[in-house]
Amino acid sequence: MSDDCRVYLESYGNDDPTKVGYVKTSTPKYAGWMTLTGQYRGVSIFELDVTTCTTRNRQTFDTSVSADDRVQLLESLESATAGTIIVGVTIDTAETNGTAVSFQNIVGSFFTRYNMNLNGFGFRDKFAFIIQKGYPKKTIFLRKSRFAAGSLNMTYLPFGR
C-alpha cells in the first residue's frame, strides 16, 4: 500500500455556488474530475486500489431520473467482490424532485446495511462515501442537506485492508 495515499472527494448539489465534484487521489494521475454536465448527474462510484493509490472502473448513474440507473447502481454495489473498496459521490442530485423517494426506495437497504443513513435524504442533498465490500463497520459516510452552505468535502487516508 502506498504510505502517502490520500483520496479526496467532493460532492455538490445544483444549488451550491461552486459546481465542481470529484474523486481524485494523491497520485499524479488523478481518478476523475466531474463538472456540472448532464452526463455526471446522480451518483458516481469508483473502485479504489490502495496498493497503487489509484481508482478504476468509474460508473455514473443518473439516479435522479432513471429507475434503471437506480437498479444498476444497486446491482453494481451488491455484485462487488468482498474486500473491494468503493468510493462514491453525488453530482447535482441523486434523488428525484418532489416528494418521491425513488432513490431511497431502491438503494436504501444496501445503504442501511453499510451504515449509511438516507432517512430524510432529499432532492439536491449530497453525500460521499467509502465502503469496503463485506465490512460495513469500516464505512465512512458524510451527507449534507441541499440548503447547507457549500459542497461536501471528504479526505480519506487508507490504512490496512
N, CA, C and O of each residue as an XYZ file, in Angstrom:
644
protein
N       0.843     -1.188      0.000
C       0.000      0.000      0.000
C       0.880      1.241      0.000
O       1.913      1.287      0.668
N       0.471      2.208     -0.732
C       1.178      3.486     -0.787
C       1.020      4.203      0.550
O      -0.100      4.468      0.984
N       2.150      4.520      1.209
C       2.099      5.136      2.538
C       1.538      6.547      2.528
O       0.987      6.996      3.533
N       1.666      7.246      1.426
C       1.190      8.620      1.387
C      -0.067      8.775      0.527
O      -0.309      9.835     -0.051
N      -0.855      7.714      0.453
C      -2.081      7.750     -0.335
C      -3.151      8.575      0.373
O      -3.392      8.419      1.570
N      -3.775      9.442     -0.386
C      -4.911     10.212      0.092
C      -5.974     10.192     -1.009
O      -5.663     10.206     -2.200
N      -7.220     10.158     -0.579
C      -8.328     10.195     -1.523
C      -9.171     11.408     -1.178
O      -9.559     11.593     -0.024
N      -9.453     12.230     -2.169
C     -10.214     13.460     -1.985
C     -11.540     13.326     -2.722
O     -11.583     12.962     -3.897
N     -12.617     13.626     -2.011
C     -13.944     13.548     -2.607
C     -14.655     14.867     -2.398
O     -14.534     15.492     -1.344
N     -15.394     15.285     -3.402
C     -16.245     16.456     -3.263
C     -17.554     16.189     -3.995
O     -17.567     15.793     -5.161
N     -18.651     16.414     -3.285
C     -19.998     16.279     -3.843
C     -20.665     17.638     -3.799
O     -20.346     18.469     -2.949
N     -21.588     17.860     -4.714
C     -22.308     19.124     -4.688
C     -23.741     18.922     -5.152
O     -24.075     17.947     -5.824
N     -24.567     19.872     -4.771
C     -25.928     19.959     -5.278
C     -25.996     21.128     -6.243
O     -25.181     22.047     -6.158
N     -26.934     21.108     -7.139
C     -27.001     22.144     -8.165
C     -27.249     23.538     -7.587
O     -27.025     24.531     -8.280
N     -27.703     23.637     -6.340
C     -27.906     24.942     -5.705
C     -26.616     25.522     -5.136
O     -26.582     26.694     -4.764
N     -25.548     24.718     -5.063
C     -24.292     25.187     -4.485
C     -23.615     26.190     -5.412
O     -23.705     26.063     -6.633
N     -22.939     27.187     -4.842
C     -22.301     28.203     -5.680
C     -21.176     27.634     -6.546
O     -21.002     28.066     -7.686
N     -20.417     26.679     -6.028
C     -19.345     26.049     -6.787
C     -19.823     24.691     -7.243
O     -20.131     23.829     -6.420
N     -19.887     24.493     -8.527
C     -20.416     23.246     -9.076
C     -19.286     22.375     -9.598
O     -19.154     22.147    -10.800
N     -18.477     21.898     -8.669
C     -17.374     21.012     -9.005
C     -17.438     19.826     -8.066
O     -17.488     19.986     -6.846
N     -17.435     18.648     -8.637
C     -17.384     17.439     -7.848
C     -16.292     16.548     -8.386
O     -15.976     16.596     -9.575
N     -15.710     15.734     -7.524
C     -14.625     14.876     -7.980
C     -14.340     13.755     -7.003
O     -14.759     13.771     -5.845
N     -13.613     12.788     -7.516
C     -12.907     11.779     -6.729
C     -11.512     11.771     -7.316
O     -11.340     11.497     -8.503
N     -10.524     12.064     -6.507
C      -9.157     12.024     -7.005
C      -8.237     11.511     -5.911
O      -8.582     11.517     -4.729
N      -7.084     11.075     -6.321
C      -6.124     10.534     -5.371
C      -4.869     11.394     -5.370
O      -4.709     12.283     -6.207
N      -3.983     11.117     -4.419
C      -2.758     11.903     -4.298
C      -1.694     11.484     -5.312
O      -0.611     12.068     -5.347
N      -1.990     10.490     -6.125
C      -1.042     10.132     -7.181
C      -1.113     11.186     -8.281
O      -2.137     11.852     -8.431
N      -0.049     11.345     -9.045
C      -0.069     12.368    -10.096
C      -1.201     12.184    -11.100
O      -1.730     13.161    -11.629
N      -1.565     10.956    -11.358
C      -2.659     10.692    -12.295
C      -3.937     10.536    -11.483
O      -4.186      9.472    -10.916
N      -4.744     11.583    -11.421
C      -5.933     11.521    -10.579
C      -7.060     10.781    -11.269
O      -7.065     10.600    -12.487
N      -8.016     10.359    -10.456
C      -9.047      9.432    -10.902
C     -10.085     10.061    -11.791
O     -10.360      9.546    -12.875
N     -10.650     11.123    -11.381
C     -11.744     11.675    -12.148
C     -12.007     13.108    -11.751
O     -11.700     13.539    -10.640
N     -12.565     13.812    -12.658
C     -12.930     15.201    -12.404
C     -14.265     15.420    -13.059
O     -14.393     15.272    -14.274
N     -15.255     15.767    -12.283
C     -16.597     15.903    -12.834
C     -17.069     17.334    -12.688
O     -16.969     17.921    -11.611
N     -17.568     17.882    -13.741
C     -18.146     19.220    -13.696
C     -19.642     19.102    -13.944
O     -20.151     18.016    -14.220
N     -20.325     20.203    -13.846
C     -21.779     20.193    -13.978
C     -22.190     19.967    -15.425
O     -22.389     20.914    -16.185
N     -22.312     18.708    -15.787
C     -22.862     18.332    -17.077
C     -23.833     17.193    -16.835
O     -23.700     16.450    -15.863
N     -24.791     17.058    -17.702
C     -25.798     16.027    -17.541
C     -25.231     14.627    -17.461
O     -25.824     13.757    -16.824
N     -24.087     14.391    -18.101
C     -23.535     13.044    -18.108
C     -23.043     12.595    -16.740
O     -22.858     11.395    -16.536
N     -22.828     13.488    -15.807
C     -22.341     13.101    -14.486
C     -23.384     13.243    -13.384
O     -23.090     12.945    -12.227
N     -24.581     13.683    -13.707
C     -25.595     13.882    -12.674
C     -25.924     12.542    -12.024
O     -25.969     11.507    -12.689
N     -26.152     12.579    -10.716
C     -26.530     11.373     -9.992
C     -25.432     10.916     -9.061
O     -24.901     11.704     -8.279
N     -25.089      9.640     -9.143
C     -24.082      9.045     -8.268
C     -22.981      8.440     -9.132
O     -23.251      7.672    -10.056
N     -21.736      8.796     -8.817
C     -20.584      8.186     -9.478
C     -19.828      7.371     -8.449
O     -19.579      7.830     -7.334
N     -19.461      6.148     -8.838
C     -18.687      5.280     -7.954
C     -17.409      4.854     -8.661
O     -17.357      4.777     -9.889
N     -16.389      4.582     -7.873
C     -15.087      4.142     -8.357
C     -14.607      3.025     -7.439
O     -14.986      2.977     -6.269
N     -13.784      2.137     -7.956
C     -13.055      1.196     -7.117
C     -11.726      1.852     -6.766
O     -11.094      2.481     -7.615
N     -11.307      1.706     -5.522
C     -10.037      2.258     -5.058
C      -9.041      1.127     -4.853
O      -9.325      0.168     -4.136
N      -7.883      1.236     -5.475
C      -6.782      0.298     -5.259
C      -5.796      0.998     -4.326
O      -5.073      1.903     -4.742
N      -5.771      0.580     -3.078
C      -4.918      1.265     -2.109
C      -3.447      0.919     -2.292
O      -2.586      1.637     -1.785
N      -3.138     -0.158     -3.000
C      -1.726     -0.500     -3.211
C      -1.059      0.473     -4.180
O       0.138      0.742     -4.073
N      -1.838      1.000     -5.127
C      -1.278      1.956     -6.092
C      -1.841      3.364     -5.909
O      -1.411      4.301     -6.581
N      -2.792      3.506     -5.008
C      -3.469      4.779     -4.757
C      -4.085      5.329     -6.041
O      -3.919      6.498     -6.387
N      -4.796      4.452     -6.729
C      -5.485      4.843     -7.960
C      -6.915      4.314     -7.919
O      -7.254      3.430     -7.132
N      -7.729      4.877     -8.782
C      -9.096      4.388     -8.909
C      -9.279      3.813    -10.310
O      -8.511      4.087    -11.232
N     -10.318      3.015    -10.426
C     -10.637      2.409    -11.714
C     -12.126      2.115    -11.759
O     -12.830      2.213    -10.753
N     -12.583      1.757    -12.930
C     -13.975      1.319    -13.122
C     -15.001      2.359    -12.685
O     -15.938      2.042    -11.953
N     -14.825      3.590    -13.130
C     -15.819      4.611    -12.798
C     -17.135      4.263    -13.478
O     -17.184      3.901    -14.654
N     -18.186      4.387    -12.701
C     -19.535      4.215    -13.229
C     -20.368      5.381    -12.731
O     -20.282      5.756    -11.561
N     -21.170      5.952    -13.610
C     -22.047      7.050    -13.240
C     -23.479      6.634    -13.508
O     -23.796      6.081    -14.561
N     -24.342      6.908    -12.536
C     -25.740      6.510    -12.609
C     -26.612      7.747    -12.423
O     -26.519      8.421    -11.397
N     -27.447      8.048    -13.393
C     -28.344      9.202    -13.293
C     -29.585      8.778    -12.503
O     -30.676      8.612    -13.049
N     -29.375      8.613    -11.211
C     -30.420      8.094    -10.321
C     -31.568      9.062    -10.103
O     -32.623      8.666     -9.607
N     -31.382     10.317    -10.463
C     -32.447     11.295    -10.237
C     -33.598     11.135    -11.222
O     -34.734     11.486    -10.905
N     -33.320     10.609    -12.411
C     -34.382     10.480    -13.409
C     -34.565      9.074    -13.955
O     -35.570      8.808    -14.614
N     -33.643      8.175    -13.709
C     -33.693      6.863    -14.337
C     -33.858      5.741    -13.314
O     -32.965      5.495    -12.503
N     -34.990      5.071    -13.357
C     -35.215      3.903    -12.490
C     -34.200      2.812    -12.823
O     -33.713      2.129    -11.923
N     -33.878      2.640    -14.107
C     -32.884      1.637    -14.497
C     -31.524      1.944    -13.878
O     -30.837      1.033    -13.416
N     -31.130      3.216    -13.862
C     -29.845      3.581    -13.265
C     -29.842      3.329    -11.762
O     -28.812      2.942    -11.210
N     -30.954      3.537    -11.097
C     -31.037      3.245     -9.654
C     -30.782      1.758     -9.414
O     -30.021      1.382     -8.523
N     -31.426      0.924    -10.220
C     -31.260     -0.532    -10.079
C     -29.829     -0.931    -10.443
O     -29.242     -1.780     -9.774
N     -29.263     -0.336    -11.489
C     -27.891     -0.663    -11.887
C     -26.878     -0.263    -10.821
O     -25.898     -0.974    -10.600
N     -27.106      0.871    -10.157
C     -26.235      1.263     -9.051
C     -26.291      0.203     -7.960
O     -25.253     -0.257     -7.484
N     -27.486     -0.184     -7.567
C     -27.638     -1.202     -6.531
C     -26.950     -2.504     -6.947
O     -26.237     -3.109     -6.146
N     -27.156     -2.931     -8.171
C     -26.533     -4.171     -8.645
C     -25.015     -4.068     -8.655
O     -24.333     -5.038     -8.326
N     -24.473     -2.913     -9.027
C     -23.021     -2.718     -9.017
C     -22.453     -2.809     -7.608
O     -21.417     -3.435     -7.385
N     -23.137     -2.181     -6.662
C     -22.678     -2.235     -5.276
C     -22.787     -3.655     -4.720
O     -21.866     -4.137     -4.061
N     -23.900     -4.318     -4.984
C     -24.101     -5.666     -4.449
C     -23.186     -6.699     -5.097
O     -22.811     -7.673     -4.444
N     -22.817     -6.515     -6.356
C     -22.017     -7.521     -7.050
C     -20.510     -7.343     -6.855
O     -19.737     -8.188     -7.308
N     -20.082     -6.294     -6.210
C     -18.651     -6.089     -5.983
C     -18.101     -7.238     -5.130
O     -18.779     -7.758     -4.244
N     -16.886     -7.608     -5.418
C     -16.221     -8.689     -4.705
C     -15.910     -8.259     -3.270
O     -15.585     -7.100     -3.013
N     -16.015     -9.205     -2.352
C     -15.673     -8.924     -0.945
C     -14.259     -8.359     -0.879
O     -13.349     -8.872     -1.530
N     -14.079     -7.314     -0.101
C     -12.790     -6.652      0.064
C     -12.601     -5.448     -0.845
O     -11.724     -4.623     -0.591
N     -13.407     -5.327     -1.901
C     -13.300     -4.191     -2.816
C     -13.656     -2.902     -2.090
O     -14.663     -2.835     -1.384
N     -12.835     -1.890     -2.264
C     -13.105     -0.574     -1.682
C     -13.774      0.268     -2.757
O     -13.245      0.427     -3.857
N     -14.942      0.806     -2.426
C     -15.719      1.610     -3.364
C     -15.889      3.006     -2.780
O     -16.270      3.166     -1.621
N     -15.600      4.017     -3.601
C     -15.839      5.399     -3.206
C     -16.944      5.951     -4.094
O     -17.041      5.604     -5.271
N     -17.778      6.816     -3.519
C     -18.886      7.369     -4.279
C     -19.177      8.806     -3.911
O     -18.973      9.231     -2.774
N     -19.660      9.552     -4.900
C     -20.055     10.945     -4.694
C     -21.329     11.238     -5.474
O     -21.633     10.577     -6.467
N     -22.061     12.232     -5.012
C     -23.216     12.724     -5.757
C     -22.822     13.987     -6.506
O     -22.030     14.802     -6.032
N     -23.399     14.117     -7.682
C     -23.194     15.290     -8.520
C     -24.582     15.818     -8.878
O     -25.388     15.086     -9.453
N     -24.871     17.073     -8.548
C     -26.162     17.718     -8.777
C     -27.215     17.137     -7.836
O     -27.575     17.780     -6.850
N     -27.713     15.938     -8.119
C     -28.704     15.325     -7.239
C     -28.765     13.830     -7.500
O     -28.577     13.380     -8.630
N     -29.027     13.064     -6.452
C     -29.215     11.612     -6.589
C     -30.694     11.260     -6.546
O     -31.115     10.242     -7.094
N     -31.477     12.108     -5.892
C     -32.901     11.827     -5.660
C     -33.763     12.591     -6.659
O     -33.340     13.597     -7.230
N     -34.968     12.095     -6.855
C     -35.915     12.756     -7.754
C     -36.442     14.039     -7.125
O     -36.376     14.220     -5.910
N     -36.961     14.916     -7.955
C     -37.558     16.167     -7.482
C     -38.969     15.875     -6.984
O     -39.676     15.046     -7.558
N     -39.373     16.547     -5.930
C     -40.710     16.368     -5.389
C     -40.683     15.521     -4.123
O     -39.663     15.436     -3.438
N     -41.797     14.910     -3.830
C     -41.905     14.167     -2.569
C     -41.535     12.698     -2.705
O     -41.450     11.994     -1.699
N     -41.314     12.221     -3.914
C     -40.946     10.816     -4.110
C     -39.565     10.552     -3.513
O     -38.703     11.430     -3.499
N     -39.375      9.360     -3.034
C     -38.071      8.943     -2.510
C     -37.603      7.733     -3.329
O     -37.273      6.684     -2.776
N     -37.582      7.899     -4.624
C     -37.262      6.807     -5.537
C     -35.871      6.235     -5.306
O     -35.695      5.016     -5.306
N     -34.887      7.095     -5.112
C     -33.519      6.651     -4.864
C     -33.466      5.833     -3.580
O     -32.919      4.730     -3.562
N     -34.033      6.373     -2.512
C     -34.029      5.676     -1.226
C     -34.739      4.332     -1.303
O     -34.291      3.358     -0.699
N     -35.844      4.274     -2.043
C     -36.607      3.038     -2.143
C     -35.816      1.924     -2.806
O     -35.989      0.756     -2.456
N     -34.957      2.258     -3.749
C     -34.186      1.236     -4.466
C     -32.909      0.864     -3.718
O     -32.652     -0.321     -3.504
N     -32.107      1.842     -3.316
C     -30.786      1.548     -2.733
C     -30.767      1.586     -1.214
O     -29.755      1.253     -0.597
N     -31.866      1.985     -0.613
C     -31.902      2.184      0.838
C     -31.455      1.000      1.660
O     -30.735      1.178      2.643
N     -31.860     -0.216      1.290
C     -31.500     -1.380      2.102
C     -29.990     -1.633      2.070
O     -29.397     -1.990      3.088
N     -29.372     -1.447      0.903
C     -27.914     -1.614      0.828
C     -27.225     -0.551      1.671
O     -26.322     -0.863      2.448
N     -27.646      0.705      1.522
C     -27.043      1.787      2.283
C     -27.210      1.543      3.785
O     -26.284      1.796      4.555
N     -28.353      1.066      4.200
C     -28.579      0.782      5.620
C     -27.629     -0.306      6.112
O     -27.059     -0.183      7.196
N     -27.453     -1.370      5.327
C     -26.533     -2.452      5.712
C     -25.115     -1.938      5.897
O     -24.352     -2.489      6.690
N     -24.757     -0.888      5.171
C     -23.407     -0.324      5.259
C     -23.381      0.965      6.091
O     -22.506      1.811      5.909
N     -24.336      1.103      6.990
C     -24.363      2.203      7.961
C     -24.388      3.586      7.315
O     -23.778      4.529      7.819
N     -25.101      3.693      6.193
C     -25.261      4.980      5.526
C     -26.738      5.352      5.623
O     -27.589      4.730      4.989
N     -27.024      6.359      6.413
C     -28.393      6.750      6.722
C     -28.941      7.698      5.659
O     -28.455      8.818      5.502
N     -29.953      7.238      4.933
C     -30.598      8.077      3.920
C     -31.931      8.641      4.393
O     -32.633      9.280      3.608
N     -32.299      8.424      5.649
C     -33.577      8.959      6.143
C     -33.627     10.461      5.931
O     -32.734     11.188      6.366
N     -34.673     10.922      5.261
C     -34.838     12.349      5.012
C     -33.994     12.882      3.879
O     -33.992     14.089      3.635
N     -33.272     12.016      3.175
C     -32.436     12.467      2.060
C     -33.334     12.995      0.953
O     -34.281     12.322      0.548
N     -33.048     14.180      0.467
C     -33.940     14.818     -0.490
C     -33.265     15.267     -1.767
O     -32.072     15.051     -1.982
N     -34.057     15.891     -2.595
C     -33.621     16.433     -3.873
C     -32.477     17.417     -3.662
O     -32.588     18.340     -2.856
N     -31.402     17.224     -4.370
C     -30.180     18.034     -4.345
C     -29.408     17.985     -3.040
O     -28.470     18.760     -2.855
N     -29.779     17.089     -2.125
C     -28.895     16.797     -0.997
C     -27.681     16.066     -1.570
O     -27.732     15.545     -2.684
N     -26.616     16.031     -0.823
C     -25.406     15.410     -1.337
C     -24.794     14.469     -0.309
O     -25.010     14.612      0.894
N     -24.028     13.505     -0.805
C     -23.300     12.603      0.078
C     -22.021     12.147     -0.606
O     -21.858     12.257     -1.821
N     -21.124     11.632      0.222
C     -19.906     10.980     -0.243
C     -19.690      9.788      0.677
O     -19.996      9.842      1.868
N     -19.158      8.711      0.105
C     -18.938      7.534      0.941
C     -17.728      6.740      0.474
O     -17.287      6.829     -0.671
N     -17.215      5.961      1.417
C     -16.171      4.980      1.148
C     -16.587      3.726      1.895
O     -16.776      3.751      3.111
N     -16.730      2.626      1.159
C     -17.083      1.360      1.790
C     -16.068      0.310      1.371
O     -15.431      0.422      0.324
N     -15.931     -0.703      2.202
C     -15.197     -1.895      1.814
C     -16.202     -3.032      1.816
O     -16.751     -3.387      2.859
N     -16.439     -3.600      0.641
C     -17.466     -4.626      0.494
C     -17.211     -5.776      1.473
O     -16.117     -6.337      1.531
N     -18.243     -6.105      2.229
C     -18.146     -7.167      3.213
C     -17.769     -6.700      4.607
O     -17.749     -7.497      5.545
N     -17.464     -5.396      4.754
C     -17.027     -4.848      6.041
C     -17.796     -3.566      6.367
O     -17.225     -2.477      6.324
N     -19.080     -3.688      6.691
C     -19.905     -2.497      6.919
C     -19.393     -1.583      8.032
O     -19.650     -0.380      8.000
N     -18.681     -2.123      9.007
C     -18.198     -1.291     10.117
C     -17.102     -0.329      9.680
O     -16.796      0.620     10.402
N     -16.505     -0.553      8.515
C     -15.448      0.332      8.018
C     -15.995      1.503      7.198
O     -15.222      2.339      6.731
N     -17.300      1.573      7.021
C     -17.906      2.600      6.169
C     -17.648      4.008      6.696
O     -17.728      4.275      7.895
N     -17.341      4.882      5.768
C     -17.255      6.314      6.059
C     -18.315      6.972      5.178
O     -18.307      6.800      3.959
N     -19.219      7.720      5.788
C     -20.341      8.309      5.064
C     -20.600      9.705      5.591
O     -20.780      9.902      6.793
N     -20.618     10.660      4.698
C     -20.967     12.034      5.054
C     -22.100     12.476      4.141
O     -22.149     12.107      2.968
N     -22.996     13.261      4.687
C     -24.067     13.834      3.871
C     -24.333     15.254      4.314
O     -24.026     15.648      5.439
N     -24.912     16.011      3.403
C     -25.185     17.414      3.661
C     -26.483     17.762      2.951
O     -26.725     17.322      1.827
N     -27.309     18.547      3.610
C     -28.598     18.888      3.015
C     -28.434     19.912      1.898
O     -27.408     20.581      1.778
N     -29.464     20.007      1.100
C     -29.490     20.917     -0.043
C     -29.199     22.349      0.376
O     -28.504     23.079     -0.330
N     -29.728     22.748      1.518
C     -29.639     24.153      1.915
C     -28.480     24.450      2.861
O     -28.324     25.584      3.313
N     -27.666     23.436      3.162
C     -26.446     23.692      3.939
C     -25.457     24.373      3.001
O     -25.360     24.021      1.826
N     -24.737     25.330      3.518
C     -23.847     26.124      2.672
C     -22.740     25.279      2.061
O     -22.048     24.541      2.762
N     -22.582     25.394      0.766
C     -21.445     24.815      0.071
C     -21.503     23.330     -0.194
O     -22.417     22.622      0.229
N     -20.494     22.890     -0.909
C     -20.389     21.490     -1.273
C     -19.897     20.672     -0.078
O     -19.588     21.219      0.981
N     -19.834     19.382     -0.264
C     -19.393     18.460      0.786
C     -18.009     17.951      0.408
O     -17.810     17.466     -0.706
N     -17.052     18.055      1.323
C     -15.677     17.623      1.081
C     -15.284     16.529      2.062
O     -15.667     16.556      3.231
N     -14.516     15.568      1.567
C     -14.021     14.490      2.413
C     -12.609     14.140      1.961
O     -12.323     14.091      0.765
N     -11.732     13.898      2.932
C     -10.392     13.380      2.646
C     -10.248     12.074      3.401
O     -10.603     11.984      4.576
N      -9.730     11.065      2.727
C      -9.603      9.734      3.295
C      -8.156      9.287      3.189
O      -7.547      9.383      2.123
N      -7.611      8.802      4.285
C      -6.261      8.259      4.303
C      -6.382      6.770      4.604
O      -6.532      6.389      5.765
N      -6.320      5.917      3.572
C      -6.497      4.481      3.812
C      -5.334      3.895      4.599
O      -4.178      4.277      4.417
N      -5.666      2.970      5.465
C      -4.619      2.235      6.179
C      -5.099      0.809      6.358
O      -6.268      0.563      6.657
N      -4.190     -0.119      6.174
C      -4.562     -1.532      6.262
C      -5.555     -1.905      5.210
O      -5.952     -1.066      4.402
N      -5.955     -3.115      5.203
C      -7.012     -3.547      4.283
C      -7.961     -4.397      4.966
O      -8.924     -4.861      4.357
